[in-house]
């Protein structure tokens, strides 16, 4: 089974705090696997970037 991985970080609007929009930067890793000649996302874990 072949696997491929990519990573990205980007700001996304996530919530409102005290009525103001709050933007967090999320880091996500996408893991792909090859099925029948096509790349499919196997999983996409993500978390917030701190510091």
N, C-alpha and C positions, 0 to 999 in steps of 0.2 A: 504494500500500500504506500503510495507517495503522499507526502504531506508538504505543505507550504505554509509560511507564517508571515503576516504583515502587522505592523504596529502603527498607530496614529494617536495624536493628541490634538484636541481642538476644543475651544470654548463652546459651551452649549447653554442656553437658558434652561434652568432647571426648576426654579421656584420663586416665590415672592417672600421677602422678609420685611416686616413692617410696611407692607404695601408696595415695596420697591422690588423690581426684578433683580434676581441674583443670578450671576453667571458663574458656573464652575467649569474647570477644565477637566475633562474625562480622558483617561488613558485606556485604550482598548487594544486587545490583541486578537486578531482573527486567525483561526487555525482552519486550513482547508484540507480536504482530502479528495482524491481523484476517484470518481465513480463513473463507470461507463464512458470514459473519455472526457468528462466534464469536471471542472473544479467545483466542489460544493463546500459551503461553510460547515465545518464540523462543530466548532464552538466559538464563542466570542465573549470571553470574560472581560470585565472592565472595572475600573475603580477611579476614584477622584485623585488628582495630583495634589499633594500637599507640599508646602515649603517652597 
